């Protein structure tokens, strides 16, 4: 026995799809901006030392993580606005 009506189920599926789409866009943008920043800063010059090579991946991960997490408020706003426009009954 389902607790949700077919309209509610369709709305929840639409909300999850919207969130997934927004997260996918945020992922593509953050990865491309991170790669561009790495290329612009020529970070491969720092990999020549042992310390630079050991810190290369954590620096790249932190740079990407900051960009991706900055998209969280925008994603929440877009998905929340979309959910508010749906008919629930």
C-alpha positions in Angstrom: 0.0 0.0 0.0 1.5 3.3 -1.1 1.5 6.3 1.2 1.9 8.7 -1.8 -0.5 9.6 -4.5 0.6 9.2 -8.1 1.0 13.0 -8.4 3.2 13.1 -5.3 5.4 10.3 -6.6 5.8 12.1 -10.0 6.7 15.3 -8.1 9.3 13.6 -6.0 10.8 12.0 -9.1 10.9 15.4 -10.8 12.6 17.0 -7.8 15.3 14.3 -7.7 15.8 14.6 -11.4 16.1 18.4 -11.1 18.6 18.0 -8.3 20.6 15.5 -10.3 20.7 17.8 -13.3 21.8 20.8 -11.2 24.5 18.7 -9.6 25.7 17.4 -13.0 25.9 21.0 -14.3 27.8 22.1 -11.2 30.2 19.2 -11.5 31.0 20.0 -15.2 31.5 23.7 -14.4 33.7 23.1 -11.4 35.9 20.5 -13.1 36.3 22.8 -16.2 37.1 25.9 -14.0 39.6 23.8 -11.9 41.3 22.5 -15.0 41.5 26.0 -16.4 42.9 27.3 -13.2 45.5 24.6 -13.1 46.6 25.3 -16.6 46.7 29.1 -16.0 48.8 28.6 -12.8 51.0 26.0 -14.5 51.0 23.8 -11.5 53.0 21.1 -13.2 56.1 23.2 -12.5 55.6 22.4 -8.7 55.6 18.7 -9.3 59.3 18.6 -9.9 60.1 18.4 -6.2 59.1 15.5 -3.9 57.1 17.8 -1.7 55.3 19.3 -4.7 54.5 15.9 -6.1 53.1 14.7 -2.7 50.9 17.8 -2.4 49.7 18.0 -6.0 46.6 15.8 -5.6 45.4 17.3 -2.3 45.8 20.8 -3.8 43.9 19.9 -6.9 41.2 18.1 -4.9 40.8 21.1 -2.5 40.6 23.5 -5.4 37.8 21.5 -7.0 36.0 20.9 -3.7 35.8 24.6 -3.0 34.3 25.4 -6.4 31.8 22.5 -6.2 30.7 23.4 -2.7 30.1 27.0 -3.8 27.3 25.8 -6.1 25.3 24.3 -3.2 23.3 27.4 -2.3 22.4 27.9 -6.0 21.4 24.3 -6.4 19.2 24.4 -3.3 17.5 27.6 -4.5 16.8 26.3 -8.0 15.5 22.9 -6.8 13.5 24.6 -3.9 11.9 27.0 -6.4 11.1 24.2 -8.8 9.5 22.2 -6.0 7.4 25.2 -4.9 5.9 25.5 -8.4 4.6 21.9 -8.5 1.0 21.0 -7.8 0.9 18.6 -4.8 -2.8 17.7 -4.8 
